[in-house]
Amino acid sequence: MLKIGLTGGIGAGKSTVAGIFKVLGVPVFDADATAKNILNTDLVLREQVIAAFGSETYKNGLLDKKYLATLVFNSPDQLAKLNALVHPATIAAMEKWASGFTDRPYIIKEAALLFEAGTNEGLDYIIGVSAPQELRIARVMQRDQVSREEVISRMQHQLDDTEKMNRCNFVIDNNEATLVIPQVLSLHEQFIS
């Protein structure tokens, strides 16, 4: 079974591409959603996050993502601290999840910070999803109802898109001018043969 990473900068369209792979029957592990879930359900991790970032990080028993984002996206040190807490738990969850699909030709791990977190190790190939920066900014502003400045601040904590794509084995262009589905189907055929 191949383990394939799927990454891209914020607003590039990773989730859209992951959804196409899911329709094709490919198991997809959403590392970002898993991390958020773990932050809400793992009591030991919750206590560590509260100790590191304060009791305001949780409201009514749930992670206050907006509050935590304001802390970590403005400070590389705070972001590194959060990642050091969350990434080991997410990696363990991925390994446990992957063990249930050993009969499949390949699985996908979708993660925004694949390279930044060093979680690209152990993957056979990595697919990058790329889109022009202005399009990415517009998508995130609409999706998250945030300002342009907030999106740019988040982008500054990710690898430059050109560098990220250069590290990938395959790149899917999601620029709204090139069809995405044929690109995904081409990769799918490669991975199952």
C-alpha positions in Angstrom: 0.0 0.0 0.0 1.3 3.4 -1.0 1.1 6.3 1.4 0.6 9.5 -0.4 0.6 13.0 1.0 -1.7 15.7 -0.3 -0.8 19.3 0.6 -1.0 22.9 -0.6 -1.2 26.4 0.8 -4.2 27.8 2.5 -7.0 28.2 -0.1 -5.3 26.1 -2.8 -8.1 23.5 -2.9 -6.7 20.5 -1.0 -10.1 19.6 0.3 -11.6 19.7 -3.1 -9.0 17.4 -4.5 -9.3 15.1 -1.5 -13.0 14.9 -2.1 -12.4 13.7 -5.7 -10.1 11.0 -4.4 -12.8 10.0 -1.9 -15.4 9.7 -4.7 -12.9 7.3 -6.4 -13.0 5.2 -3.3 -9.6 6.2 -2.0 -9.3 6.4 1.8 -8.3 9.9 2.8 -7.0 10.9 6.2 -7.7 14.6 7.0 -4.8 15.5 9.3 -6.2 19.0 10.0 -9.6 17.8 11.0 -8.1 15.0 13.1 -5.9 17.5 14.9 -8.9 19.7 15.7 -10.8 16.7 16.9 -8.0 15.5 19.1 -7.7 19.0 20.6 -11.3 18.6 21.7 -11.4 15.0 22.8 -7.9 14.2 24.2 -8.1 15.3 27.8 -4.3 15.1 28.4 -3.6 17.2 25.3 -6.4 19.7 26.3 -4.6 20.2 29.7 -1.3 20.7 27.9 -2.9 23.3 25.6 -4.5 25.1 28.5 -1.1 25.1 30.3 0.6 26.5 27.3 -2.0 29.0 26.0 -4.3 29.7 28.9 -7.9 28.7 29.9 -9.3 31.0 27.2 -8.4 28.4 24.5 -11.5 26.5 25.5 -15.1 27.8 25.7 -17.9 25.6 26.9 -15.6 22.6 26.7 -14.6 23.1 23.1 -11.5 24.6 21.5 -11.9 28.2 20.6 -10.2 28.0 17.2 -10.4 31.7 16.5 -8.8 32.6 19.8 -6.0 30.1 19.4 -5.4 31.2 15.8 -4.9 34.8 16.9 -2.2 33.5 19.3 -0.3 31.2 17.1 -0.6 32.8 13.7 1.1 36.0 15.0 4.0 34.2 16.7 6.3 31.5 15.1 7.3 30.4 18.6 3.7 29.9 19.7 2.9 28.1 16.5 5.9 25.8 17.1 4.7 25.2 20.6 1.2 24.2 19.4 2.6 22.0 16.7 4.9 20.2 19.1 1.8 19.3 21.2 -0.6 18.4 18.4 1.6 16.7 15.6 2.7 13.6 17.6 -0.9 12.8 18.5 -2.0 13.4 14.9 0.8 11.2 13.5 -0.2 8.4 15.9 -3.8 8.7 14.8 -2.8 8.5 11.1 -0.8 5.3 11.7 -3.6 3.6 13.5 -6.1 4.7 10.8 -3.8 3.5 8.0 -3.5 0.0 9.5 -7.1 -0.6 8.5 -6.4 -0.1 4.8 -3.5 -2.4 4.0 -5.6 -4.1 1.3 -5.9 -0.9 -0.7 -3.4 0.2 -3.5 -3.0 3.6 -1.8 -4.2 5.9 0.9 -3.9 9.7 1.1 -2.9 11.9 4.0 -4.3 15.4 3.5 -2.3 18.0 5.5 -1.8 21.7 5.0 1.5 21.8 7.0 2.9 18.5 5.7 6.5 19.8 5.2 6.3 22.5 7.8 5.5 19.9 10.5 7.9 17.3 9.2 5.1 14.8 8.7 6.1 14.1 5.1 8.5 11.4 6.4 7.3 7.9 5.6 5.2 8.9 2.6 5.9 7.4 -0.8 4.8 10.4 -2.9 3.4 13.9 -2.3 0.8 15.7 -4.3 0.7 19.4 -4.2 -2.3 21.5 -5.0 -1.4 24.9 -6.4 -3.4 28.0 -7.1 -2.5 31.7 -7.7 -2.1 33.7 -4.5 -4.8 36.2 -5.2 -7.3 33.4 -5.9 -6.3 31.7 -2.6 -6.7 34.9 -0.6 -10.2 35.5 -2.1 -11.2 31.8 -1.4 -10.1 32.0 2.3 -11.6 35.4 2.9 -15.0 34.1 1.6 -14.8 30.7 3.3 -13.6 31.9 6.7 -15.1 35.4 6.7 -11.8 36.9 7.6 -9.9 39.9 6.4 -7.2 39.9 3.7 -4.6 40.8 6.3 -5.6 37.7 8.4 -5.3 35.4 5.3 -1.9 36.9 4.5 -0.8 36.5 8.1 -1.7 32.8 7.9 0.1 32.4 4.6 3.3 33.8 6.1 3.4 30.7 8.5 3.3 28.3 5.6 6.1 27.5 3.1 6.2 29.7 0.0 3.9 28.0 -2.6 6.7 27.7 -5.1 9.0 26.0 -2.6 6.2 23.7 -1.4 5.3 22.7 -5.0 9.0 22.1 -5.8 9.1 19.5 -2.9 6.1 17.6 -4.3 6.3 14.7 -6.7 3.1 15.8 -8.5 1.3 19.1 -8.7 -2.4 19.6 -9.4 -3.1 23.1 -10.8 -6.4 24.4 -9.3 -6.4 27.8 -11.0 -10.0 27.7 -12.1 -8.8 27.6 -15.8 -7.5 24.0 -15.8 -9.8 21.1 -15.1 -9.0 19.4 -11.8 -10.8 16.1 -12.2 -8.7 14.9 -15.2 -5.5 15.7 -13.2 -6.8 13.6 -10.3 -7.9 10.7 -12.5 -4.5 10.6 -14.2 -2.7 10.3 -10.8 -5.3 7.7 -9.6 -4.5 5.6 -12.6 -0.8 5.8 -11.9 -1.2 4.8 -8.3 -3.4 1.8 -8.9 -1.3 0.3 -11.7 
